[in-house]
Amino acid sequence: MPSMTTSKVSRWDGHGREHIVHVSKSGMQRQLSCETCGWRKGAQFLPWLKAQEHLAEAHQATVDPTA
């Protein structure tokens, strides 16, 4: 069985709140889960882009804390 690894995508909204989507990887499949609203989605390709899109659309969180 492949090992599980996890990373995260975080963005801030206009009110200064941080929103995080965790990206869990097991083999070729990745599972996305939002800390804020509980949204979950499977993604094989471009999971970090899909996480960024969710944060922008659902939470208006577009400010990258690393930029």
PDB file of N, CA, C, O and CB in Angstrom:
ATOM      1  N   MET A   1       0.840  -1.171   0.000  1.00  0.00           N
ATOM      2  CA  MET A   1       0.000   0.000   0.000  1.00  0.00           C
ATOM      3  C   MET A   1       0.890   1.241   0.000  1.00  0.00           C
ATOM      4  O   MET A   1       1.839   1.313   0.780  1.00  0.00           O
ATOM      5  CB  MET A   1      -0.958  -0.006   1.215  1.00  0.00           C
ATOM      6  N   PRO A   2       0.595   2.245  -0.882  1.00  0.00           N
ATOM      7  CA  PRO A   2       1.431   3.430  -0.940  1.00  0.00           C
ATOM      8  C   PRO A   2       1.286   4.288   0.320  1.00  0.00           C
ATOM      9  O   PRO A   2       0.247   4.282   0.981  1.00  0.00           O
ATOM     10  CB  PRO A   2       1.085   4.248  -2.174  1.00  0.00           C
ATOM     11  N   SER A   3       2.351   5.022   0.631  1.00  0.00           N
ATOM     12  CA  SER A   3       2.285   5.889   1.809  1.00  0.00           C
ATOM     13  C   SER A   3       1.481   7.150   1.492  1.00  0.00           C
ATOM     14  O   SER A   3       1.371   7.555   0.335  1.00  0.00           O
ATOM     15  CB  SER A   3       3.708   6.264   2.291  1.00  0.00           C
ATOM     16  N   MET A   4       0.925   7.760   2.533  1.00  0.00           N
ATOM     17  CA  MET A   4       0.097   8.955   2.391  1.00  0.00           C
ATOM     18  C   MET A   4       0.944  10.182   2.731  1.00  0.00           C
ATOM     19  O   MET A   4       1.605  10.205   3.769  1.00  0.00           O
ATOM     20  CB  MET A   4      -1.170   8.877   3.309  1.00  0.00           C
ATOM     21  N   THR A   5       0.932  11.187   1.879  1.00  0.00           N
ATOM     22  CA  THR A   5       1.608  12.445   2.156  1.00  0.00           C
ATOM     23  C   THR A   5       0.588  13.578   2.040  1.00  0.00           C
ATOM     24  O   THR A   5      -0.389  13.477   1.298  1.00  0.00           O
ATOM     25  CB  THR A   5       2.812  12.667   1.182  1.00  0.00           C
ATOM     26  N   THR A   6       0.830  14.652   2.781  1.00  0.00           N
ATOM     27  CA  THR A   6      -0.109  15.762   2.805  1.00  0.00           C
ATOM     28  C   THR A   6       0.623  17.086   2.653  1.00  0.00           C
ATOM     29  O   THR A   6       1.699  17.279   3.219  1.00  0.00           O
ATOM     30  CB  THR A   6      -0.921  15.750   4.099  1.00  0.00           C
ATOM     31  N   SER A   7       0.034  17.993   1.888  1.00  0.00           N
ATOM     32  CA  SER A   7       0.513  19.368   1.793  1.00  0.00           C
ATOM     33  C   SER A   7      -0.708  20.272   1.883  1.00  0.00           C
ATOM     34  O   SER A   7      -1.830  19.786   2.026  1.00  0.00           O
ATOM     35  CB  SER A   7       1.323  19.619   0.459  1.00  0.00           C
ATOM     36  N   LYS A   8      -0.501  21.577   1.802  1.00  0.00           N
ATOM     37  CA  LYS A   8      -1.644  22.473   1.917  1.00  0.00           C
ATOM     38  C   LYS A   8      -1.488  23.668   0.994  1.00  0.00           C
ATOM     39  O   LYS A   8      -0.381  24.053   0.620  1.00  0.00           O
ATOM     40  CB  LYS A   8      -1.816  22.939   3.360  1.00  0.00           C
ATOM     41  N   VAL A   9      -2.636  24.247   0.637  1.00  0.00           N
ATOM     42  CA  VAL A   9      -2.700  25.495  -0.108  1.00  0.00           C
ATOM     43  C   VAL A   9      -3.453  26.468   0.784  1.00  0.00           C
ATOM     44  O   VAL A   9      -4.579  26.185   1.192  1.00  0.00           O
ATOM     45  CB  VAL A   9      -3.402  25.317  -1.525  1.00  0.00           C
ATOM     46  N   SER A  10      -2.848  27.608   1.092  1.00  0.00           N
ATOM     47  CA  SER A  10      -3.533  28.573   1.949  1.00  0.00           C
ATOM     48  C   SER A  10      -3.605  29.924   1.256  1.00  0.00           C
ATOM     49  O   SER A  10      -2.680  30.331   0.553  1.00  0.00           O
ATOM     50  CB  SER A  10      -2.819  28.703   3.310  1.00  0.00           C
ATOM     51  N   ARG A  11      -4.711  30.601   1.467  1.00  0.00           N
ATOM     52  CA  ARG A  11      -4.939  31.937   0.936  1.00  0.00           C
ATOM     53  C   ARG A  11      -5.696  32.742   1.984  1.00  0.00           C
ATOM     54  O   ARG A  11      -6.410  32.176   2.812  1.00  0.00           O
ATOM     55  CB  ARG A  11      -5.725  31.887  -0.415  1.00  0.00           C
ATOM     56  N   TRP A  12      -5.540  34.061   1.948  1.00  0.00           N
ATOM     57  CA  TRP A  12      -6.258  34.943   2.852  1.00  0.00           C
ATOM     58  C   TRP A  12      -7.360  35.649   2.077  1.00  0.00           C
ATOM     59  O   TRP A  12      -7.216  35.934   0.888  1.00  0.00           O
ATOM     60  CB  TRP A  12      -5.300  35.967   3.513  1.00  0.00           C
ATOM     61  N   ASP A  13      -8.457  35.925   2.764  1.00  0.00           N
ATOM     62  CA  ASP A  13      -9.526  36.696   2.143  1.00  0.00           C
ATOM     63  C   ASP A  13      -9.336  38.180   2.454  1.00  0.00           C
ATOM     64  O   ASP A  13      -8.358  38.556   3.100  1.00  0.00           O
ATOM     65  CB  ASP A  13     -10.913  36.207   2.633  1.00  0.00           C
ATOM     66  N   GLY A  14     -10.261  39.021   2.000  1.00  0.00           N
ATOM     67  CA  GLY A  14     -10.164  40.459   2.188  1.00  0.00           C
ATOM     68  C   GLY A  14     -10.297  40.905   3.629  1.00  0.00           C
ATOM     69  O   GLY A  14      -9.978  42.051   3.944  1.00  0.00           O
ATOM     70  N   HIS A  15     -10.761  40.029   4.521  1.00  0.00           N
ATOM     71  CA  HIS A  15     -10.917  40.356   5.934  1.00  0.00           C
ATOM     72  C   HIS A  15      -9.744  39.855   6.774  1.00  0.00           C
ATOM     73  O   HIS A  15      -9.766  39.962   8.000  1.00  0.00           O
ATOM     74  CB  HIS A  15     -12.214  39.770   6.461  1.00  0.00           C
ATOM     75  N   GLY A  16      -8.725  39.310   6.121  1.00  0.00           N
ATOM     76  CA  GLY A  16      -7.541  38.851   6.827  1.00  0.00           C
ATOM     77  C   GLY A  16      -7.659  37.445   7.406  1.00  0.00           C
ATOM     78  O   GLY A  16      -6.805  37.034   8.191  1.00  0.00           O
ATOM     79  N   ARG A  17      -8.702  36.700   7.035  1.00  0.00           N
ATOM     80  CA  ARG A  17      -8.863  35.325   7.527  1.00  0.00           C
ATOM     81  C   ARG A  17      -8.144  34.368   6.589  1.00  0.00           C
ATOM     82  O   ARG A  17      -8.194  34.513   5.368  1.00  0.00           O
ATOM     83  CB  ARG A  17     -10.369  34.943   7.649  1.00  0.00           C
ATOM     84  N   GLU A  18      -7.481  33.399   7.179  1.00  0.00           N
ATOM     85  CA  GLU A  18      -6.776  32.394   6.388  1.00  0.00           C
ATOM     86  C   GLU A  18      -7.699  31.214   6.107  1.00  0.00           C
ATOM     87  O   GLU A  18      -8.416  30.747   6.992  1.00  0.00           O
ATOM     88  CB  GLU A  18      -5.497  31.919   7.116  1.00  0.00           C
ATOM     89  N   HIS A  19      -7.673  30.738   4.860  1.00  0.00           N
ATOM     90  CA  HIS A  19      -8.435  29.568   4.437  1.00  0.00           C
ATOM     91  C   HIS A  19      -7.436  28.550   3.898  1.00  0.00           C
ATOM     92  O   HIS A  19      -6.518  28.902   3.157  1.00  0.00           O
ATOM     93  CB  HIS A  19      -9.524  29.939   3.356  1.00  0.00           C
ATOM     94  N   ILE A  20      -7.619  27.286   4.274  1.00  0.00           N
ATOM     95  CA  ILE A  20      -6.652  26.244   3.919  1.00  0.00           C
ATOM     96  C   ILE A  20      -7.361  25.062   3.273  1.00  0.00           C
ATOM     97  O   ILE A  20      -8.397  24.603   3.754  1.00  0.00           O
ATOM     98  CB  ILE A  20      -5.866  25.781   5.162  1.00  0.00           C
ATOM     99  N   VAL A  21      -6.782  24.572   2.168  1.00  0.00           N
ATOM    100  CA  VAL A  21      -7.201  23.317   1.556  1.00  0.00           C
ATOM    101  C   VAL A  21      -6.026  22.356   1.673  1.00  0.00           C
ATOM    102  O   VAL A  21      -4.924  22.653   1.213  1.00  0.00           O
ATOM    103  CB  VAL A  21      -7.646  23.515   0.052  1.00  0.00           C
ATOM    104  N   HIS A  22      -6.265  21.208   2.288  1.00  0.00           N
ATOM    105  CA  HIS A  22      -5.238  20.178   2.413  1.00  0.00           C
ATOM    106  C   HIS A  22      -5.274  19.280   1.184  1.00  0.00           C
ATOM    107  O   HIS A  22      -6.344  18.915   0.697  1.00  0.00           O
ATOM    108  CB  HIS A  22      -5.439  19.345   3.708  1.00  0.00           C
ATOM    109  N   VAL A  23      -4.087  18.929   0.688  1.00  0.00           N
ATOM    110  CA  VAL A  23      -3.950  18.033  -0.461  1.00  0.00           C
ATOM    111  C   VAL A  23      -3.261  16.772   0.043  1.00  0.00           C
ATOM    112  O   VAL A  23      -2.082  16.798   0.398  1.00  0.00           O
ATOM    113  CB  VAL A  23      -3.136  18.708  -1.646  1.00  0.00           C
ATOM    114  N   SER A  24      -4.006  15.666   0.072  1.00  0.00           N
ATOM    115  CA  SER A  24      -3.460  14.380   0.520  1.00  0.00           C
ATOM    116  C   SER A  24      -3.185  13.526  -0.707  1.00  0.00           C
ATOM    117  O   SER A  24      -4.014  13.434  -1.613  1.00  0.00           O
ATOM    118  CB  SER A  24      -4.441  13.649   1.504  1.00  0.00           C
ATOM    119  N   LYS A  25      -2.014  12.903  -0.727  1.00  0.00           N
ATOM    120  CA  LYS A  25      -1.611  12.097  -1.880  1.00  0.00           C
ATOM    121  C   LYS A  25      -1.431  10.654  -1.454  1.00  0.00           C
ATOM    122  O   LYS A  25      -0.765  10.352  -0.464  1.00  0.00           O
ATOM    123  CB  LYS A  25      -0.311  12.641  -2.511  1.00  0.00           C
ATOM    124  N   SER A  26      -2.037   9.778  -2.223  1.00  0.00           N
ATOM    125  CA  SER A  26      -1.850   8.341  -2.028  1.00  0.00           C
ATOM    126  C   SER A  26      -1.740   7.715  -3.410  1.00  0.00           C
ATOM    127  O   SER A  26      -2.742   7.556  -4.107  1.00  0.00           O
ATOM    128  CB  SER A  26      -3.031   7.699  -1.195  1.00  0.00           C
ATOM    129  N   GLY A  27      -0.527   7.362  -3.803  1.00  0.00           N
ATOM    130  CA  GLY A  27      -0.319   6.846  -5.156  1.00  0.00           C
ATOM    131  C   GLY A  27      -0.505   7.961  -6.165  1.00  0.00           C
ATOM    132  O   GLY A  27       0.071   9.039  -6.016  1.00  0.00           O
ATOM    133  N   MET A  28      -1.311   7.708  -7.202  1.00  0.00           N
ATOM    134  CA  MET A  28      -1.572   8.712  -8.234  1.00  0.00           C
ATOM    135  C   MET A  28      -2.754   9.612  -7.884  1.00  0.00           C
ATOM    136  O   MET A  28      -2.909  10.677  -8.481  1.00  0.00           O
ATOM    137  CB  MET A  28      -1.828   8.032  -9.564  1.00  0.00           C
ATOM    138  N   GLN A  29      -3.574   9.212  -6.945  1.00  0.00           N
ATOM    139  CA  GLN A  29      -4.791   9.963  -6.595  1.00  0.00           C
ATOM    140  C   GLN A  29      -4.514  10.968  -5.485  1.00  0.00           C
ATOM    141  O   GLN A  29      -3.742  10.692  -4.566  1.00  0.00           O
ATOM    142  CB  GLN A  29      -5.914   9.002  -6.163  1.00  0.00           C
ATOM    143  N   ARG A  30      -5.144  12.128  -5.574  1.00  0.00           N
ATOM    144  CA  ARG A  30      -5.047  13.152  -4.543  1.00  0.00           C
ATOM    145  C   ARG A  30      -6.443  13.518  -4.064  1.00  0.00           C
ATOM    146  O   ARG A  30      -7.389  13.568  -4.850  1.00  0.00           O
ATOM    147  CB  ARG A  30      -4.303  14.401  -5.070  1.00  0.00           C
ATOM    148  N   GLN A  31      -6.559  13.769  -2.780  1.00  0.00           N
ATOM    149  CA  GLN A  31      -7.826  14.153  -2.173  1.00  0.00           C
ATOM    150  C   GLN A  31      -7.682  15.570  -1.629  1.00  0.00           C
ATOM    151  O   GLN A  31      -6.748  15.861  -0.882  1.00  0.00           O
ATOM    152  CB  GLN A  31      -8.243  13.152  -1.043  1.00  0.00           C
ATOM    153  N   LEU A  32      -8.608  16.448  -2.002  1.00  0.00           N
ATOM    154  CA  LEU A  32      -8.609  17.817  -1.517  1.00  0.00           C
ATOM    155  C   LEU A  32      -9.655  17.955  -0.430  1.00  0.00           C
ATOM    156  O   LEU A  32     -10.752  17.413  -0.561  1.00  0.00           O
ATOM    157  CB  LEU A  32      -8.871  18.815  -2.663  1.00  0.00           C
ATOM    158  N   SER A  33      -9.341  18.666   0.636  1.00  0.00           N
ATOM    159  CA  SER A  33     -10.331  18.915   1.684  1.00  0.00           C
ATOM    160  C   SER A  33     -10.116  20.306   2.271  1.00  0.00           C
ATOM    161  O   SER A  33      -9.007  20.670   2.661  1.00  0.00           O
ATOM    162  CB  SER A  33     -10.245  17.836   2.795  1.00  0.00           C
ATOM    163  N   CYS A  34     -11.210  21.077   2.325  1.00  0.00           N
ATOM    164  CA  CYS A  34     -11.167  22.456   2.802  1.00  0.00           C
ATOM    165  C   CYS A  34     -11.427  22.492   4.297  1.00  0.00           C
ATOM    166  O   CYS A  34     -12.413  21.935   4.779  1.00  0.00           O
ATOM    167  CB  CYS A  34     -12.193  23.330   2.055  1.00  0.00           C
ATOM    168  N   GLU A  35     -10.535  23.154   5.031  1.00  0.00           N
ATOM    169  CA  GLU A  35     -10.685  23.302   6.477  1.00  0.00           C
ATOM    170  C   GLU A  35     -11.876  24.178   6.837  1.00  0.00           C
ATOM    171  O   GLU A  35     -12.522  23.957   7.861  1.00  0.00           O
ATOM    172  CB  GLU A  35      -9.419  23.884   7.078  1.00  0.00           C
ATOM    173  N   THR A  36     -12.167  25.160   6.010  1.00  0.00           N
ATOM    174  CA  THR A  36     -13.198  26.147   6.318  1.00  0.00           C
ATOM    175  C   THR A  36     -14.608  25.595   6.170  1.00  0.00           C
ATOM    176  O   THR A  36     -15.432  25.753   7.071  1.00  0.00           O
ATOM    177  CB  THR A  36     -13.035  27.348   5.430  1.00  0.00           C
ATOM    178  N   CYS A  37     -14.895  24.945   5.035  1.00  0.00           N
ATOM    179  CA  CYS A  37     -16.281  24.548   4.755  1.00  0.00           C
ATOM    180  C   CYS A  37     -16.491  23.040   4.656  1.00  0.00           C
ATOM    181  O   CYS A  37     -17.628  22.588   4.524  1.00  0.00           O
ATOM    182  CB  CYS A  37     -16.732  25.185   3.480  1.00  0.00           C
ATOM    183  N   GLY A  38     -15.425  22.260   4.716  1.00  0.00           N
ATOM    184  CA  GLY A  38     -15.575  20.812   4.642  1.00  0.00           C
ATOM    185  C   GLY A  38     -15.672  20.258   3.229  1.00  0.00           C
ATOM    186  O   GLY A  38     -15.883  19.058   3.056  1.00  0.00           O
ATOM    187  N   TRP A  39     -15.523  21.101   2.218  1.00  0.00           N
ATOM    188  CA  TRP A  39     -15.562  20.679   0.817  1.00  0.00           C
ATOM    189  C   TRP A  39     -14.498  19.620   0.575  1.00  0.00           C
ATOM    190  O   TRP A  39     -13.376  19.729   1.070  1.00  0.00           O
ATOM    191  CB  TRP A  39     -15.354  21.886  -0.134  1.00  0.00           C
ATOM    192  N   ARG A  40     -14.859  18.588  -0.194  1.00  0.00           N
ATOM    193  CA  ARG A  40     -13.917  17.512  -0.535  1.00  0.00           C
ATOM    194  C   ARG A  40     -14.028  17.194  -2.012  1.00  0.00           C
ATOM    195  O   ARG A  40     -15.108  17.253  -2.600  1.00  0.00           O
ATOM    196  CB  ARG A  40     -14.186  16.240   0.313  1.00  0.00           C
ATOM    197  N   LYS A  41     -12.885  16.854  -2.603  1.00  0.00           N
ATOM    198  CA  LYS A  41     -12.884  16.496  -4.017  1.00  0.00           C
ATOM    199  C   LYS A  41     -11.648  15.656  -4.312  1.00  0.00           C
ATOM    200  O   LYS A  41     -10.565  15.913  -3.786  1.00  0.00           O
ATOM    201  CB  LYS A  41     -12.920  17.765  -4.918  1.00  0.00           C
ATOM    202  N   GLY A  42     -11.826  14.660  -5.151  1.00  0.00           N
ATOM    203  CA  GLY A  42     -10.702  13.870  -5.633  1.00  0.00           C
ATOM    204  C   GLY A  42     -10.123  14.537  -6.862  1.00  0.00           C
ATOM    205  O   GLY A  42     -10.866  15.107  -7.662  1.00  0.00           O
ATOM    206  N   ALA A  43      -8.818  14.479  -7.028  1.00  0.00           N
ATOM    207  CA  ALA A  43      -8.169  15.097  -8.185  1.00  0.00           C
ATOM    208  C   ALA A  43      -6.916  14.319  -8.538  1.00  0.00           C
ATOM    209  O   ALA A  43      -6.056  14.079  -7.690  1.00  0.00           O
ATOM    210  CB  ALA A  43      -7.826  16.579  -7.906  1.00  0.00           C
ATOM    211  N   GLN A  44      -6.827  13.932  -9.793  1.00  0.00           N
ATOM    212  CA  GLN A  44      -5.623  13.231 -10.235  1.00  0.00           C
ATOM    213  C   GLN A  44      -4.613  14.219 -10.807  1.00  0.00           C
ATOM    214  O   GLN A  44      -3.407  14.045 -10.633  1.00  0.00           O
ATOM    215  CB  GLN A  44      -5.972  12.157 -11.283  1.00  0.00           C
ATOM    216  N   PHE A  45      -5.101  15.261 -11.491  1.00  0.00           N
ATOM    217  CA  PHE A  45      -4.217  16.220 -12.136  1.00  0.00           C
ATOM    218  C   PHE A  45      -4.446  17.624 -11.591  1.00  0.00           C
ATOM    219  O   PHE A  45      -5.587  18.008 -11.335  1.00  0.00           O
ATOM    220  CB  PHE A  45      -4.424  16.201 -13.648  1.00  0.00           C
ATOM    221  N   LEU A  46      -3.391  18.384 -11.414  1.00  0.00           N
ATOM    222  CA  LEU A  46      -3.410  19.776 -10.974  1.00  0.00           C
ATOM    223  C   LEU A  46      -4.206  20.013  -9.690  1.00  0.00           C
ATOM    224  O   LEU A  46      -5.056  20.903  -9.658  1.00  0.00           O
ATOM    225  CB  LEU A  46      -3.969  20.628 -12.062  1.00  0.00           C
ATOM    226  N   PRO A  47      -3.953  19.247  -8.643  1.00  0.00           N
ATOM    227  CA  PRO A  47      -4.750  19.412  -7.419  1.00  0.00           C
ATOM    228  C   PRO A  47      -4.549  20.768  -6.758  1.00  0.00           C
ATOM    229  O   PRO A  47      -5.488  21.300  -6.166  1.00  0.00           O
ATOM    230  CB  PRO A  47      -4.407  18.323  -6.432  1.00  0.00           C
ATOM    231  N   TRP A  48      -3.339  21.350  -6.841  1.00  0.00           N
ATOM    232  CA  TRP A  48      -3.096  22.634  -6.193  1.00  0.00           C
ATOM    233  C   TRP A  48      -3.841  23.752  -6.911  1.00  0.00           C
ATOM    234  O   TRP A  48      -4.319  24.690  -6.274  1.00  0.00           O
ATOM    235  CB  TRP A  48      -1.597  22.939  -6.153  1.00  0.00           C
ATOM    236  N   LEU A  49      -3.941  23.657  -8.231  1.00  0.00           N
ATOM    237  CA  LEU A  49      -4.712  24.640  -8.990  1.00  0.00           C
ATOM    238  C   LEU A  49      -6.194  24.544  -8.627  1.00  0.00           C
ATOM    239  O   LEU A  49      -6.858  25.568  -8.467  1.00  0.00           O
ATOM    240  CB  LEU A  49      -4.514  24.431 -10.510  1.00  0.00           C
ATOM    241  N   LYS A  50      -6.711  23.335  -8.496  1.00  0.00           N
ATOM    242  CA  LYS A  50      -8.112  23.152  -8.110  1.00  0.00           C
ATOM    243  C   LYS A  50      -8.365  23.668  -6.695  1.00  0.00           C
ATOM    244  O   LYS A  50      -9.435  24.206  -6.408  1.00  0.00           O
ATOM    245  CB  LYS A  50      -8.504  21.669  -8.207  1.00  0.00           C
ATOM    246  N   ALA A  51      -7.387  23.506  -5.822  1.00  0.00           N
ATOM    247  CA  ALA A  51      -7.507  24.034  -4.461  1.00  0.00           C
ATOM    248  C   ALA A  51      -7.551  25.562  -4.488  1.00  0.00           C
ATOM    249  O   ALA A  51      -8.364  26.169  -3.790  1.00  0.00           O
ATOM    250  CB  ALA A  51      -6.331  23.544  -3.580  1.00  0.00           C
ATOM    251  N   GLN A  52      -6.687  26.185  -5.283  1.00  0.00           N
ATOM    252  CA  GLN A  52      -6.685  27.639  -5.406  1.00  0.00           C
ATOM    253  C   GLN A  52      -8.005  28.145  -5.971  1.00  0.00           C
ATOM    254  O   GLN A  52      -8.532  29.159  -5.513  1.00  0.00           O
ATOM    255  CB  GLN A  52      -5.529  28.096  -6.289  1.00  0.00           C
ATOM    256  N   GLU A  53      -8.540  27.441  -6.966  1.00  0.00           N
ATOM    257  CA  GLU A  53      -9.822  27.835  -7.561  1.00  0.00           C
ATOM    258  C   GLU A  53     -10.940  27.759  -6.530  1.00  0.00           C
ATOM    259  O   GLU A  53     -11.785  28.652  -6.475  1.00  0.00           O
ATOM    260  CB  GLU A  53     -10.157  26.941  -8.770  1.00  0.00           C
ATOM    261  N   HIS A  54     -10.961  26.713  -5.715  1.00  0.00           N
ATOM    262  CA  HIS A  54     -11.989  26.587  -4.684  1.00  0.00           C
ATOM    263  C   HIS A  54     -11.891  27.745  -3.694  1.00  0.00           C
ATOM    264  O   HIS A  54     -12.906  28.349  -3.349  1.00  0.00           O
ATOM    265  CB  HIS A  54     -11.859  25.238  -3.948  1.00  0.00           C
ATOM    266  N   LEU A  55     -10.693  28.055  -3.239  1.00  0.00           N
ATOM    267  CA  LEU A  55     -10.517  29.138  -2.279  1.00  0.00           C
ATOM    268  C   LEU A  55     -10.979  30.473  -2.851  1.00  0.00           C
ATOM    269  O   LEU A  55     -11.601  31.268  -2.146  1.00  0.00           O
ATOM    270  CB  LEU A  55      -9.061  29.230  -1.852  1.00  0.00           C
ATOM    271  N   ALA A  56     -10.680  30.722  -4.117  1.00  0.00           N
ATOM    272  CA  ALA A  56     -11.069  31.984  -4.752  1.00  0.00           C
ATOM    273  C   ALA A  56     -12.583  32.058  -4.945  1.00  0.00           C
ATOM    274  O   ALA A  56     -13.193  33.090  -4.665  1.00  0.00           O
ATOM    275  CB  ALA A  56     -10.357  32.144  -6.104  1.00  0.00           C
ATOM    276  N   GLU A  57     -13.191  30.974  -5.420  1.00  0.00           N
ATOM    277  CA  GLU A  57     -14.616  30.989  -5.730  1.00  0.00           C
ATOM    278  C   GLU A  57     -15.493  30.895  -4.480  1.00  0.00           C
ATOM    279  O   GLU A  57     -16.458  31.648  -4.350  1.00  0.00           O
ATOM    280  CB  GLU A  57     -14.946  29.851  -6.667  1.00  0.00           C
ATOM    281  N   ALA A  58     -15.179  30.004  -3.584  1.00  0.00           N
ATOM    282  CA  ALA A  58     -16.044  29.761  -2.432  1.00  0.00           C
ATOM    283  C   ALA A  58     -15.808  30.734  -1.280  1.00  0.00           C
ATOM    284  O   ALA A  58     -16.737  31.046  -0.536  1.00  0.00           O
ATOM    285  CB  ALA A  58     -15.846  28.358  -1.943  1.00  0.00           C
ATOM    286  N   HIS A  59     -14.585  31.213  -1.125  1.00  0.00           N
ATOM    287  CA  HIS A  59     -14.243  32.031   0.042  1.00  0.00           C
ATOM    288  C   HIS A  59     -13.673  33.403  -0.310  1.00  0.00           C
ATOM    289  O   HIS A  59     -13.333  34.177   0.584  1.00  0.00           O
ATOM    290  CB  HIS A  59     -13.255  31.295   0.895  1.00  0.00           C
ATOM    291  N   GLN A  60     -13.565  33.713  -1.605  1.00  0.00           N
ATOM    292  CA  GLN A  60     -12.959  34.965  -2.056  1.00  0.00           C
ATOM    293  C   GLN A  60     -11.583  35.168  -1.424  1.00  0.00           C
ATOM    294  O   GLN A  60     -11.178  36.293  -1.135  1.00  0.00           O
ATOM    295  CB  GLN A  60     -13.872  36.151  -1.722  1.00  0.00           C
ATOM    296  N   ALA A  61     -10.882  34.070  -1.218  1.00  0.00           N
ATOM    297  CA  ALA A  61      -9.547  34.103  -0.625  1.00  0.00           C
ATOM    298  C   ALA A  61      -8.516  34.008  -1.752  1.00  0.00           C
ATOM    299  O   ALA A  61      -8.289  32.937  -2.314  1.00  0.00           O
ATOM    300  CB  ALA A  61      -9.358  32.939   0.415  1.00  0.00           C
ATOM    301  N   THR A  62      -7.900  35.141  -2.068  1.00  0.00           N
ATOM    302  CA  THR A  62      -6.983  35.185  -3.210  1.00  0.00           C
ATOM    303  C   THR A  62      -5.595  35.696  -2.865  1.00  0.00           C
ATOM    304  O   THR A  62      -4.721  35.710  -3.732  1.00  0.00           O
ATOM    305  CB  THR A  62      -7.561  36.041  -4.282  1.00  0.00           C
ATOM    306  N   VAL A  63      -5.363  36.119  -1.624  1.00  0.00           N
ATOM    307  CA  VAL A  63      -4.065  36.673  -1.244  1.00  0.00           C
ATOM    308  C   VAL A  63      -3.147  35.535  -0.810  1.00  0.00           C
ATOM    309  O   VAL A  63      -3.424  34.837   0.166  1.00  0.00           O
ATOM    310  CB  VAL A  63      -4.216  37.728  -0.106  1.00  0.00           C
ATOM    311  N   ASP A  64      -2.048  35.356  -1.546  1.00  0.00           N
ATOM    312  CA  ASP A  64      -1.077  34.301  -1.247  1.00  0.00           C
ATOM    313  C   ASP A  64      -0.147  34.775  -0.143  1.00  0.00           C
ATOM    314  O   ASP A  64       0.570  35.757  -0.334  1.00  0.00           O
ATOM    315  CB  ASP A  64      -0.266  33.908  -2.512  1.00  0.00           C
ATOM    316  N   PRO A  65      -0.137  34.104   1.015  1.00  0.00           N
ATOM    317  CA  PRO A  65       0.718  34.542   2.127  1.00  0.00           C
ATOM    318  C   PRO A  65       2.211  34.404   1.837  1.00  0.00           C
ATOM    319  O   PRO A  65       3.021  35.019   2.529  1.00  0.00           O
ATOM    320  CB  PRO A  65       0.382  33.754   3.366  1.00  0.00           C
ATOM    321  N   THR A  66       2.589  33.630   0.852  1.00  0.00           N
ATOM    322  CA  THR A  66       4.012  33.445   0.540  1.00  0.00           C
ATOM    323  C   THR A  66       4.510  34.480  -0.459  1.00  0.00           C
ATOM    324  O   THR A  66       5.715  34.587  -0.686  1.00  0.00           O
ATOM    325  CB  THR A  66       4.257  32.042  -0.009  1.00  0.00           C
ATOM    326  N   ALA A  67       3.599  35.244  -1.059  1.00  0.00           N
ATOM    327  CA  ALA A  67       4.005  36.225  -2.087  1.00  0.00           C
ATOM    328  C   ALA A  67       4.424  37.547  -1.472  1.00  0.00           C
ATOM    329  O   ALA A  67       4.791  38.474  -2.194  1.00  0.00           O
ATOM    330  CB  ALA A  67       2.868  36.464  -3.076  1.00  0.00           C
TER     331      ALA A  67
END
